[in-house]
Amino acid sequence: MKKLLILIFTICVCLNFYAQNTYAFFGSFNRDKNIEGIFVYELDTISGNLSKVTTVTGILNPSFLTLSPNGKYVFACTESKTPNGGKVSSFEFKPENKTLTFINSQKSGGENPVYLTTHKNGKWLVNGNYTEGSVSVYPILDNGTIEPAVQNFQFSEGSINPGRQERSHIHSTVFSPDFDYIFLPDLGADKIRTYKFEDEKKQPLQDAEIPFTKTTLGSGPRHFTFHPNGKFAYCIEEMGGAVSAYSYKDGKLNSIQRINTHSNKYKEDFESSDVHISPDGKFLYASNRGNEDNIAIFSIQNNGTLKTIGYQATKGKHPRVFALDPTGKFLITTNAGSGDIVVFKRNSETGLLKKVGEKIKIKSASCVQIRKYN
């Protein structure tokens, strides 16, 4: 009996150990720098419950977050949707102390920064500004400090929708799997812009052989992701309510499919938002805001095309950004409209989602990033 109790105790300790050290970082439109803007929670990878670790005040509208490759630093688009504002900011995260500490900020090079990403070497940060349609590149020091921008490219041309596409609107900045190229979906111009990224140069953005890929007119390309095998890429189109699938090689995208993210029940006023692929490469998930407030679920075929599996309501309003944890076991969505966070457990065989844990309230939650620390 004693040996059995010891075994049970050992198993419980091991399960508790493996359930910890996974953290979810949430950004928001706090509208007031005197109230909390960035939130850090620990994800229990057995139950799916979230427990608050720390928060950050003194920063305005940290609407989008990304992490450094080593997880030591959190970078944020700050002063988003702030007239004459726009910054990128850096924070140091210490999981052993459960602290997130401000380091510094730099001007974003445009109003309304909406997306940023880091190079795999941890030495470069690339930011996209929505309102003016521009991209900025920053060196990052070893201590997480963001240096002033070394490049800022402004784009101007729009597309066919005068209300939404009067000019360029860069909505994301995504590196290719080998980090030799970077892709910039431009909602305003109906283009996915492409640059070579030569990280050894002082100004790493260089002209690509194919500078852009055209998307369907009026579609409004927004977020972009690559398949784990590096052979396929997918762009969610905010205004078109669709995902476009591409084969990919050496900086070149070739269209292979365009498929609706929404059910046939709706024919217009789409607000498709975010797109991610499960780590096993078998399923693609896409968020729909507005009419539907759900996650569309697709299986990925061997040729890279998508097949609709179903839809999962997000249990809230306006799911802006969502993320999968590194194991692919959980999907967490930020419902900006209803101000809540919902965790779903993912069935690895069917791809379907099931709500678990308790809802977390974060007013105007806008972004989530998830990382496991050793």
C-alpha positions in Angstrom: 0.0 0.0 0.0 2.8 2.4 0.9 4.6 1.7 -2.4 1.3 2.4 -4.3 0.8 5.7 -2.4 4.4 6.7 -3.3 3.8 5.9 -6.9 0.6 7.9 -7.0 2.4 10.8 -5.3 5.3 10.6 -7.8 2.9 10.6 -10.8 1.0 13.6 -9.4 4.2 15.5 -8.9 5.3 14.7 -12.5 2.0 15.7 -14.0 2.1 19.0 -12.1 5.6 19.7 -13.3 4.7 19.1 -16.9 1.5 21.1 -16.6 3.4 24.2 -15.6 5.9 26.6 -17.3 3.6 27.4 -20.2 2.7 31.0 -20.3 0.1 33.0 -22.2 0.8 36.7 -22.9 -2.2 38.9 -23.7 -2.2 42.4 -25.3 -5.2 44.7 -25.2 -6.6 48.1 -26.2 -6.6 49.5 -22.6 -7.1 53.1 -23.9 -5.6 54.4 -20.6 -1.9 53.8 -19.7 -2.9 54.0 -16.0 -4.7 50.7 -16.2 -3.4 47.2 -17.0 -2.4 46.7 -20.6 -0.4 43.5 -20.9 -1.3 40.4 -19.0 0.6 37.2 -18.3 -1.1 34.0 -17.3 0.1 30.5 -16.7 -1.6 27.7 -18.7 -2.2 24.4 -17.0 -1.6 22.0 -19.9 -3.7 19.3 -18.2 -6.8 21.2 -17.3 -6.6 24.1 -19.6 -7.1 26.6 -16.8 -5.4 30.0 -16.8 -4.0 31.6 -13.6 -2.8 35.2 -13.5 1.0 35.7 -13.1 1.6 39.5 -13.6 0.4 42.5 -15.5 1.9 45.7 -16.8 0.6 49.3 -16.6 2.0 52.5 -17.9 1.8 51.5 -21.5 -1.0 52.5 -23.9 -2.8 50.2 -26.3 -0.3 47.2 -26.4 -2.5 45.7 -29.1 -0.1 43.1 -30.6 2.7 41.1 -29.0 5.5 38.8 -30.1 8.3 37.1 -28.3 12.0 36.9 -28.9 13.3 33.5 -30.1 14.7 32.7 -26.7 11.5 33.9 -24.9 13.4 36.4 -22.7 11.8 39.5 -24.3 8.3 40.5 -25.2 7.8 43.1 -27.9 4.6 45.0 -28.3 2.9 47.4 -30.7 2.0 50.3 -28.4 0.0 53.4 -28.8 -2.0 51.6 -31.5 -5.1 53.6 -32.7 -3.6 56.7 -31.0 -3.8 59.9 -33.0 -0.2 61.0 -34.0 1.1 58.0 -32.0 2.6 54.7 -32.7 5.5 52.9 -30.9 7.1 49.5 -30.5 8.1 48.6 -27.0 10.3 46.0 -25.3 9.8 44.1 -22.0 11.9 41.5 -20.2 10.1 38.4 -18.9 11.6 36.4 -16.1 9.6 33.2 -15.5 11.6 32.3 -12.4 10.4 35.6 -10.8 7.2 35.8 -12.7 7.9 39.4 -13.7 7.5 41.5 -16.9 9.5 44.7 -16.9 9.6 47.6 -19.4 12.9 48.1 -21.2 12.3 50.8 -23.8 10.3 52.1 -26.8 10.9 53.5 -30.3 8.6 55.3 -32.7 6.9 52.8 -35.0 7.4 54.9 -38.1 3.7 55.3 -38.6 0.3 55.6 -36.9 -1.4 52.5 -35.7 1.3 49.7 -35.5 -0.6 46.4 -35.7 1.9 43.5 -36.1 5.5 42.7 -35.4 7.9 39.8 -35.6 11.5 38.9 -34.8 14.2 37.3 -36.8 15.4 33.8 -35.7 18.7 35.3 -34.7 17.0 37.6 -32.2 18.7 40.7 -33.6 15.9 42.2 -35.8 12.4 43.4 -35.2 10.0 44.1 -38.1 6.8 46.1 -37.5 3.8 46.9 -39.8 1.9 50.1 -39.5 -1.7 49.9 -40.7 -2.9 53.5 -41.2 -0.2 54.8 -43.4 0.8 51.5 -44.8 4.4 51.2 -43.9 7.0 48.7 -42.5 9.8 49.5 -40.1 13.0 47.5 -39.2 14.8 47.8 -35.9 18.0 46.2 -34.5 17.6 44.5 -31.1 20.5 44.5 -28.6 21.4 41.5 -26.6 19.7 43.0 -23.5 16.4 43.4 -25.4 16.7 47.1 -26.1 15.1 48.2 -29.4 17.4 50.5 -31.4 16.0 53.2 -33.7 14.6 52.0 -37.0 17.2 51.6 -39.8 14.5 51.2 -42.5 11.0 52.5 -43.0 9.2 51.9 -46.3 6.0 53.7 -47.0 3.4 52.4 -49.5 0.6 54.4 -51.0 -1.6 52.7 -53.6 -5.1 51.4 -52.7 -7.6 49.2 -54.4 -11.3 49.0 -55.4 -13.1 49.6 -52.1 -13.0 53.4 -51.4 -14.2 53.0 -47.8 -11.5 50.5 -46.7 -8.8 50.6 -49.4 -8.2 54.3 -50.1 -4.5 53.5 -49.5 -2.1 50.9 -48.4 -2.7 49.2 -45.1 0.1 46.7 -44.0 -1.5 44.2 -41.6 1.2 41.7 -40.8 4.9 41.0 -41.2 5.8 37.3 -41.5 9.2 35.6 -42.2 9.5 32.7 -44.6 10.5 29.4 -42.9 14.2 29.9 -43.8 14.0 33.6 -42.8 15.4 34.6 -46.1 12.2 36.5 -47.1 9.6 38.5 -45.3 5.9 38.8 -46.5 3.7 41.8 -45.9 -0.1 41.3 -46.5 -1.4 44.7 -47.6 -5.1 45.0 -46.9 -5.4 48.3 -48.7 -3.7 47.3 -51.9 -4.8 43.7 -52.3 -1.2 42.5 -52.4 1.1 40.3 -50.4 4.4 42.3 -50.6 7.7 40.5 -50.5 11.2 41.5 -49.6 14.5 39.6 -49.3 15.9 39.7 -45.7 19.6 39.8 -45.6 20.3 39.8 -41.9 24.0 40.5 -42.1 23.4 44.0 -43.7 22.8 47.2 -41.8 19.6 47.6 -43.8 18.3 44.1 -44.3 15.2 44.6 -46.4 16.2 44.2 -50.0 14.2 44.0 -53.2 12.8 40.6 -54.0 12.7 39.2 -57.6 8.9 39.1 -57.2 8.0 42.2 -55.2 4.4 41.3 -54.6 1.7 38.7 -55.2 -1.8 40.0 -56.2 -4.8 38.8 -54.3 -8.5 38.9 -55.3 -9.6 42.5 -55.7 -11.5 43.7 -52.6 -10.3 40.7 -50.5 -8.2 42.7 -48.0 -5.3 40.3 -47.1 -4.6 40.4 -43.4 -2.6 37.6 -41.6 -0.3 35.1 -43.1 1.2 31.7 -42.1 3.4 29.0 -43.4 2.8 25.2 -43.2 5.4 23.4 -41.0 6.8 21.7 -44.0 7.6 25.0 -45.6 6.0 24.1 -48.9 2.7 25.9 -48.5 1.5 29.3 -47.2 -2.0 30.7 -46.3 -3.4 34.2 -46.2 -6.6 35.1 -44.5 -8.5 37.9 -46.2 -10.4 40.2 -43.9 -12.8 41.7 -46.4 -13.3 38.7 -48.6 -14.0 36.2 -45.8 -11.6 33.6 -47.3 -8.3 31.9 -47.0 -6.0 31.8 -50.0 -3.6 28.8 -50.2 -0.3 29.0 -52.0 2.5 26.7 -52.9 5.8 28.2 -51.8 9.4 28.1 -52.9 12.3 30.6 -52.7 10.3 33.7 -52.1 7.6 32.8 -54.7 3.9 32.2 -54.0 1.7 30.3 -56.5 -2.1 30.3 -55.9 -3.6 26.8 -55.5 -6.9 27.5 -53.8 -9.2 30.1 -52.3 -11.8 28.9 -49.8 -14.5 30.6 -47.7 -13.8 30.9 -43.9 -17.5 31.6 -43.3 -20.6 29.5 -43.7 -22.9 29.9 -46.7 -25.3 31.6 -44.4 -23.5 35.0 -44.8 -22.7 36.7 -48.1 -21.1 40.0 -47.1 -19.7 42.1 -44.3 -16.9 39.7 -43.5 -14.3 40.4 -40.8 -12.0 37.4 -41.0 -9.0 38.0 -38.8 -6.4 35.4 -37.9 -5.0 32.2 -39.2 -2.8 29.4 -37.7 -1.8 25.8 -38.4 -1.6 23.0 -35.8 2.0 22.0 -35.1 1.4 18.6 -36.7 0.5 20.3 -40.0 -2.8 18.5 -40.3 -5.3 21.4 -39.6 -5.7 25.1 -40.3 -7.8 27.4 -38.1 -9.2 30.8 -39.1 -11.2 33.3 -37.0 -14.3 35.1 -38.2 -15.5 38.2 -36.4 -18.7 40.2 -36.9 -21.6 38.1 -38.0 -20.3 34.7 -36.9 -17.7 35.0 -34.1 -16.2 31.6 -34.6 -13.2 29.6 -35.6 -13.4 27.9 -39.0 -11.6 24.5 -39.0 -10.0 23.0 -42.1 -8.1 19.8 -42.7 -5.0 20.3 -44.9 -4.6 17.9 -47.8 -1.3 16.5 -49.0 -1.3 18.9 -51.9 -1.8 21.9 -49.5 -5.4 22.5 -50.3 -8.0 22.9 -47.5 -11.2 21.0 -46.8 -13.8 22.5 -44.4 -14.3 20.4 -41.3 -16.6 22.7 -39.2 -17.0 25.8 -37.1 -16.5 26.5 -33.4 -18.2 29.4 -31.7 -15.7 31.4 -29.6 -18.1 32.0 -26.8 -17.6 35.7 -27.1 -17.6 38.7 -29.5 -15.0 39.7 -32.1 -12.2 37.1 -31.9 -9.3 39.2 -33.1 -6.3 37.0 -32.5 -5.9 33.4 -31.3 -3.0 31.1 -30.8 -2.1 27.4 -30.4 0.1 26.3 -27.6 3.5 24.7 -28.7 2.1 21.1 -28.3 -1.0 21.9 -30.3 -3.2 20.6 -27.4 -4.9 23.9 -26.7 -6.2 26.9 -28.7 -6.7 30.2 -26.9 -8.8 33.0 -28.4 -9.1 36.7 -27.5 -12.6 38.0 -27.8 -12.0 41.8 -28.1 -15.7 42.8 -28.3 -16.8 40.9 -25.2 -13.5 41.3 -23.3 -12.8 37.7 -22.5 -10.4 34.9 -23.1 -11.5 31.3 -23.9 -9.4 28.2 -23.9 -10.3 25.2 -26.2 -8.9 21.7 -26.1 -8.0 20.4 -29.6 -8.8 16.9 -30.8 -5.6 16.0 -32.6 -7.4 13.4 -34.7 -10.5 15.3 -35.8 -9.2 18.9 -35.4 -12.3 19.9 -33.6 -12.3 22.1 -30.5 -14.0 21.9 -27.1 -14.1 24.6 -24.5 -12.3 23.9 -21.3 -11.4 25.9 -18.1 -12.9 29.1 -17.0 -13.3 32.3 -19.1 -10.9 35.0 -18.2 -12.0 38.7 -18.3 -9.7 41.1 -20.0 -11.3 44.3 -21.4 -10.6 44.8 -25.1 -8.3 41.8 -25.2 -6.6 41.9 -28.6 -3.7 39.4 -28.9 -2.3 36.2 -27.4 1.1 34.5 -27.6 1.9 31.2 -25.9 5.3 29.8 -25.0 6.6 26.9 -22.9 9.7 27.6 -20.7 12.1 25.0 -19.4 
